[in-house]
């Protein structure tokens, strides 16, 4: 029974992470570009 609960929790976390990445992909990419530009002293 505990194994079933653990499996359900793991699946719920994995599903929410996948949903969040799909929903916020543009914001994540934008943040990476901004961080890269701030770290790069040449620009």
Secondary structure, DSSP 4 states (H G I P E B T S, - for coil): -HHHHHHHHHHHHHHHHHHHHHHSHHHHHHHHHHHHHHH-TT-
